[in-house]
Amino acid sequence: MEKEKIGKYIRKKRIEKGMTQQQLAEKIQVTEKAVSRWETGVSQS
C-alpha cells in the first residue's frame, strides 16, 4: 500500500512539472524503467 502512495505522488509531481518519465530519469540519473516501476509500485526487493 505504501509503495502505491509513493508511486502516485512521484507521478503526480512529475506531471505537474511537465516531465516525461525519461526526463525525470535523466535528471536523477536512473533508468526510465526504474521511474516506471516506482510509479506503479513494482520493485525488485
PDB file of N, CA, C and O in Angstrom:
ATOM      1  N   MET A   1       0.820  -1.194   0.000  1.00  0.00           N
ATOM      2  CA  MET A   1       0.000   0.000   0.000  1.00  0.00           C
ATOM      3  C   MET A   1       0.866   1.260   0.000  1.00  0.00           C
ATOM      4  O   MET A   1       0.603   2.194  -0.758  1.00  0.00           O
ATOM      5  N   GLU A   2       1.874   1.288   0.829  1.00  0.00           N
ATOM      6  CA  GLU A   2       2.739   2.470   0.909  1.00  0.00           C
ATOM      7  C   GLU A   2       3.438   2.736  -0.428  1.00  0.00           C
ATOM      8  O   GLU A   2       3.579   3.888  -0.840  1.00  0.00           O
ATOM      9  N   LYS A   3       3.873   1.667  -1.101  1.00  0.00           N
ATOM     10  CA  LYS A   3       4.532   1.828  -2.404  1.00  0.00           C
ATOM     11  C   LYS A   3       3.604   2.505  -3.400  1.00  0.00           C
ATOM     12  O   LYS A   3       4.034   3.341  -4.195  1.00  0.00           O
ATOM     13  N   GLU A   4       2.324   2.138  -3.351  1.00  0.00           N
ATOM     14  CA  GLU A   4       1.353   2.731  -4.273  1.00  0.00           C
ATOM     15  C   GLU A   4       1.196   4.225  -4.013  1.00  0.00           C
ATOM     16  O   GLU A   4       1.121   5.014  -4.956  1.00  0.00           O
ATOM     17  N   LYS A   5       1.145   4.616  -2.748  1.00  0.00           N
ATOM     18  CA  LYS A   5       1.011   6.039  -2.403  1.00  0.00           C
ATOM     19  C   LYS A   5       2.225   6.825  -2.875  1.00  0.00           C
ATOM     20  O   LYS A   5       2.094   7.912  -3.437  1.00  0.00           O
ATOM     21  N   ILE A   6       3.394   6.272  -2.645  1.00  0.00           N
ATOM     22  CA  ILE A   6       4.626   6.944  -3.063  1.00  0.00           C
ATOM     23  C   ILE A   6       4.668   7.058  -4.581  1.00  0.00           C
ATOM     24  O   ILE A   6       5.024   8.104  -5.123  1.00  0.00           O
ATOM     25  N   GLY A   7       4.304   5.978  -5.261  1.00  0.00           N
ATOM     26  CA  GLY A   7       4.291   5.979  -6.719  1.00  0.00           C
ATOM     27  C   GLY A   7       3.346   7.020  -7.296  1.00  0.00           C
ATOM     28  O   GLY A   7       3.682   7.715  -8.254  1.00  0.00           O
ATOM     29  N   LYS A   8       2.165   7.121  -6.707  1.00  0.00           N
ATOM     30  CA  LYS A   8       1.190   8.116  -7.170  1.00  0.00           C
ATOM     31  C   LYS A   8       1.713   9.532  -6.943  1.00  0.00           C
ATOM     32  O   LYS A   8       1.505  10.420  -7.769  1.00  0.00           O
ATOM     33  N   TYR A   9       2.391   9.730  -5.821  1.00  0.00           N
ATOM     34  CA  TYR A   9       2.957  11.045  -5.509  1.00  0.00           C
ATOM     35  C   TYR A   9       4.051  11.412  -6.519  1.00  0.00           C
ATOM     36  O   TYR A   9       4.082  12.533  -7.027  1.00  0.00           O
ATOM     37  N   ILE A  10       4.940  10.466  -6.802  1.00  0.00           N
ATOM     38  CA  ILE A  10       6.013  10.712  -7.780  1.00  0.00           C
ATOM     39  C   ILE A  10       5.407  11.070  -9.132  1.00  0.00           C
ATOM     40  O   ILE A  10       5.818  12.042  -9.766  1.00  0.00           O
ATOM     41  N   ARG A  11       4.429  10.283  -9.569  1.00  0.00           N
ATOM     42  CA  ARG A  11       3.794  10.523 -10.865  1.00  0.00           C
ATOM     43  C   ARG A  11       3.114  11.892 -10.898  1.00  0.00           C
ATOM     44  O   ARG A  11       3.255  12.639 -11.866  1.00  0.00           O
ATOM     45  N   LYS A  12       2.380  12.213  -9.836  1.00  0.00           N
ATOM     46  CA  LYS A  12       1.682  13.500  -9.764  1.00  0.00           C
ATOM     47  C   LYS A  12       2.662  14.660  -9.885  1.00  0.00           C
ATOM     48  O   LYS A  12       2.437  15.587 -10.664  1.00  0.00           O
ATOM     49  N   LYS A  13       3.737  14.613  -9.126  1.00  0.00           N
ATOM     50  CA  LYS A  13       4.718  15.698  -9.141  1.00  0.00           C
ATOM     51  C   LYS A  13       5.438  15.782 -10.487  1.00  0.00           C
ATOM     52  O   LYS A  13       5.719  16.875 -10.979  1.00  0.00           O
ATOM     53  N   ARG A  14       5.733  14.623 -11.078  1.00  0.00           N
ATOM     54  CA  ARG A  14       6.397  14.607 -12.390  1.00  0.00           C
ATOM     55  C   ARG A  14       5.506  15.271 -13.432  1.00  0.00           C
ATOM     56  O   ARG A  14       5.976  16.078 -14.234  1.00  0.00           O
ATOM     57  N   ILE A  15       4.236  14.935 -13.419  1.00  0.00           N
ATOM     58  CA  ILE A  15       3.294  15.501 -14.387  1.00  0.00           C
ATOM     59  C   ILE A  15       3.091  16.993 -14.138  1.00  0.00           C
ATOM     60  O   ILE A  15       3.005  17.774 -15.087  1.00  0.00           O
ATOM     61  N   GLU A  16       3.012  17.394 -12.865  1.00  0.00           N
ATOM     62  CA  GLU A  16       2.883  18.824 -12.541  1.00  0.00           C
ATOM     63  C   GLU A  16       4.043  19.630 -13.117  1.00  0.00           C
ATOM     64  O   GLU A  16       3.867  20.775 -13.534  1.00  0.00           O
ATOM     65  N   LYS A  17       5.222  19.027 -13.138  1.00  0.00           N
ATOM     66  CA  LYS A  17       6.412  19.699 -13.670  1.00  0.00           C
ATOM     67  C   LYS A  17       6.490  19.586 -15.193  1.00  0.00           C
ATOM     68  O   LYS A  17       7.387  20.157 -15.814  1.00  0.00           O
ATOM     69  N   GLY A  18       5.552  18.850 -15.794  1.00  0.00           N
ATOM     70  CA  GLY A  18       5.532  18.695 -17.239  1.00  0.00           C
ATOM     71  C   GLY A  18       6.649  17.814 -17.762  1.00  0.00           C
ATOM     72  O   GLY A  18       7.129  18.002 -18.880  1.00  0.00           O
ATOM     73  N   MET A  19       7.062  16.852 -16.952  1.00  0.00           N
ATOM     74  CA  MET A  19       8.181  15.982 -17.326  1.00  0.00           C
ATOM     75  C   MET A  19       7.694  14.597 -17.742  1.00  0.00           C
ATOM     76  O   MET A  19       6.693  14.090 -17.234  1.00  0.00           O
ATOM     77  N   THR A  20       8.421  14.005 -18.672  1.00  0.00           N
ATOM     78  CA  THR A  20       8.184  12.609 -19.019  1.00  0.00           C
ATOM     79  C   THR A  20       8.976  11.737 -18.050  1.00  0.00           C
ATOM     80  O   THR A  20       9.824  12.229 -17.306  1.00  0.00           O
ATOM     81  N   GLN A  21       8.692  10.445 -18.068  1.00  0.00           N
ATOM     82  CA  GLN A  21       9.471   9.520 -17.240  1.00  0.00           C
ATOM     83  C   GLN A  21      10.935   9.563 -17.658  1.00  0.00           C
ATOM     84  O   GLN A  21      11.826   9.501 -16.811  1.00  0.00           O
ATOM     85  N   GLN A  22      11.183   9.669 -18.943  1.00  0.00           N
ATOM     86  CA  GLN A  22      12.557   9.715 -19.447  1.00  0.00           C
ATOM     87  C   GLN A  22      13.285  10.957 -18.934  1.00  0.00           C
ATOM     88  O   GLN A  22      14.438  10.872 -18.512  1.00  0.00           O
ATOM     89  N   GLN A  23      12.620  12.096 -18.970  1.00  0.00           N
ATOM     90  CA  GLN A  23      13.241  13.337 -18.493  1.00  0.00           C
ATOM     91  C   GLN A  23      13.566  13.265 -17.006  1.00  0.00           C
ATOM     92  O   GLN A  23      14.641  13.689 -16.582  1.00  0.00           O
ATOM     93  N   LEU A  24      12.644  12.730 -16.217  1.00  0.00           N
ATOM     94  CA  LEU A  24      12.890  12.580 -14.784  1.00  0.00           C
ATOM     95  C   LEU A  24      14.053  11.622 -14.550  1.00  0.00           C
ATOM     96  O   LEU A  24      14.928  11.880 -13.724  1.00  0.00           O
ATOM     97  N   ALA A  25      14.050  10.525 -15.278  1.00  0.00           N
ATOM     98  CA  ALA A  25      15.121   9.535 -15.132  1.00  0.00           C
ATOM     99  C   ALA A  25      16.486  10.156 -15.416  1.00  0.00           C
ATOM    100  O   ALA A  25      17.438   9.936 -14.667  1.00  0.00           O
ATOM    101  N   GLU A  26      16.581  10.922 -16.483  1.00  0.00           N
ATOM    102  CA  GLU A  26      17.847  11.570 -16.826  1.00  0.00           C
ATOM    103  C   GLU A  26      18.264  12.568 -15.747  1.00  0.00           C
ATOM    104  O   GLU A  26      19.442  12.660 -15.400  1.00  0.00           O
ATOM    105  N   LYS A  27      17.298  13.308 -15.223  1.00  0.00           N
ATOM    106  CA  LYS A  27      17.600  14.326 -14.215  1.00  0.00           C
ATOM    107  C   LYS A  27      18.156  13.711 -12.929  1.00  0.00           C
ATOM    108  O   LYS A  27      19.054  14.277 -12.307  1.00  0.00           O
ATOM    109  N   ILE A  28      17.625  12.562 -12.535  1.00  0.00           N
ATOM    110  CA  ILE A  28      18.071  11.945 -11.278  1.00  0.00           C
ATOM    111  C   ILE A  28      18.998  10.756 -11.511  1.00  0.00           C
ATOM    112  O   ILE A  28      19.341  10.023 -10.583  1.00  0.00           O
ATOM    113  N   GLN A  29      19.390  10.582 -12.757  1.00  0.00           N
ATOM    114  CA  GLN A  29      20.383   9.580 -13.156  1.00  0.00           C
ATOM    115  C   GLN A  29      19.999   8.148 -12.788  1.00  0.00           C
ATOM    116  O   GLN A  29      20.768   7.410 -12.172  1.00  0.00           O
ATOM    117  N   VAL A  30      18.778   7.786 -13.192  1.00  0.00           N
ATOM    118  CA  VAL A  30      18.318   6.402 -13.100  1.00  0.00           C
ATOM    119  C   VAL A  30      17.718   6.044 -14.453  1.00  0.00           C
ATOM    120  O   VAL A  30      17.632   6.892 -15.341  1.00  0.00           O
ATOM    121  N   THR A  31      17.306   4.801 -14.610  1.00  0.00           N
ATOM    122  CA  THR A  31      16.696   4.403 -15.872  1.00  0.00           C
ATOM    123  C   THR A  31      15.220   4.783 -15.903  1.00  0.00           C
ATOM    124  O   THR A  31      14.583   4.969 -14.867  1.00  0.00           O
ATOM    125  N   GLU A  32      14.701   4.893 -17.108  1.00  0.00           N
ATOM    126  CA  GLU A  32      13.271   5.163 -17.274  1.00  0.00           C
ATOM    127  C   GLU A  32      12.461   4.016 -16.667  1.00  0.00           C
ATOM    128  O   GLU A  32      11.387   4.228 -16.103  1.00  0.00           O
ATOM    129  N   LYS A  33      12.984   2.821 -16.791  1.00  0.00           N
ATOM    130  CA  LYS A  33      12.317   1.641 -16.237  1.00  0.00           C
ATOM    131  C   LYS A  33      12.185   1.749 -14.716  1.00  0.00           C
ATOM    132  O   LYS A  33      11.171   1.339 -14.149  1.00  0.00           O
ATOM    133  N   ALA A  34      13.203   2.297 -14.059  1.00  0.00           N
ATOM    134  CA  ALA A  34      13.149   2.482 -12.600  1.00  0.00           C
ATOM    135  C   ALA A  34      12.022   3.442 -12.232  1.00  0.00           C
ATOM    136  O   ALA A  34      11.264   3.184 -11.298  1.00  0.00           O
ATOM    137  N   VAL A  35      11.914   4.538 -12.959  1.00  0.00           N
ATOM    138  CA  VAL A  35      10.850   5.514 -12.691  1.00  0.00           C
ATOM    139  C   VAL A  35       9.488   4.851 -12.884  1.00  0.00           C
ATOM    140  O   VAL A  35       8.582   5.035 -12.071  1.00  0.00           O
ATOM    141  N   SER A  36       9.350   4.092 -13.945  1.00  0.00           N
ATOM    142  CA  SER A  36       8.099   3.393 -14.216  1.00  0.00           C
ATOM    143  C   SER A  36       7.750   2.436 -13.081  1.00  0.00           C
ATOM    144  O   SER A  36       6.602   2.375 -12.642  1.00  0.00           O
ATOM    145  N   ARG A  37       8.734   1.701 -12.619  1.00  0.00           N
ATOM    146  CA  ARG A  37       8.498   0.759 -11.509  1.00  0.00           C
ATOM    147  C   ARG A  37       8.076   1.491 -10.244  1.00  0.00           C
ATOM    148  O   ARG A  37       7.171   1.049  -9.537  1.00  0.00           O
ATOM    149  N   TRP A  38       8.731   2.608  -9.961  1.00  0.00           N
ATOM    150  CA  TRP A  38       8.361   3.384  -8.770  1.00  0.00           C
ATOM    151  C   TRP A  38       6.911   3.845  -8.871  1.00  0.00           C
ATOM    152  O   TRP A  38       6.148   3.741  -7.911  1.00  0.00           O
ATOM    153  N   GLU A  39       6.542   4.354 -10.038  1.00  0.00           N
ATOM    154  CA  GLU A  39       5.200   4.902 -10.211  1.00  0.00           C
ATOM    155  C   GLU A  39       4.118   3.834 -10.147  1.00  0.00           C
ATOM    156  O   GLU A  39       2.987   4.123  -9.755  1.00  0.00           O
ATOM    157  N   THR A  40       4.447   2.617 -10.524  1.00  0.00           N
ATOM    158  CA  THR A  40       3.455   1.539 -10.491  1.00  0.00           C
ATOM    159  C   THR A  40       3.521   0.725  -9.206  1.00  0.00           C
ATOM    160  O   THR A  40       2.702  -0.170  -8.993  1.00  0.00           O
ATOM    161  N   GLY A  41       4.493   1.030  -8.350  1.00  0.00           N
ATOM    162  CA  GLY A  41       4.624   0.314  -7.089  1.00  0.00           C
ATOM    163  C   GLY A  41       5.320  -1.018  -7.206  1.00  0.00           C
ATOM    164  O   GLY A  41       5.281  -1.826  -6.278  1.00  0.00           O
ATOM    165  N   VAL A  42       5.961  -1.260  -8.345  1.00  0.00           N
ATOM    166  CA  VAL A  42       6.680  -2.511  -8.567  1.00  0.00           C
ATOM    167  C   VAL A  42       8.133  -2.312  -8.164  1.00  0.00           C
ATOM    168  O   VAL A  42       8.746  -1.302  -8.510  1.00  0.00           O
ATOM    169  N   SER A  43       8.679  -3.270  -7.437  1.00  0.00           N
ATOM    170  CA  SER A  43      10.099  -3.185  -7.074  1.00  0.00           C
ATOM    171  C   SER A  43      10.706  -4.577  -7.068  1.00  0.00           C
ATOM    172  O   SER A  43       9.993  -5.579  -7.104  1.00  0.00           O
ATOM    173  N   GLN A  44      12.009  -4.626  -7.024  1.00  0.00           N
ATOM    174  CA  GLN A  44      12.711  -5.909  -7.007  1.00  0.00           C
ATOM    175  C   GLN A  44      13.388  -6.114  -5.662  1.00  0.00           C
ATOM    176  O   GLN A  44      14.586  -6.389  -5.611  1.00  0.00           O
ATOM    177  N   SER A  45      12.641  -5.985  -4.575  1.00  0.00           N
ATOM    178  CA  SER A  45      13.243  -6.131  -3.258  1.00  0.00           C
ATOM    179  C   SER A  45      13.291  -7.561  -2.802  1.00  0.00           C
ATOM    180  O   SER A  45      13.774  -7.843  -1.705  1.00  0.00           O
TER     181      SER A  45
END
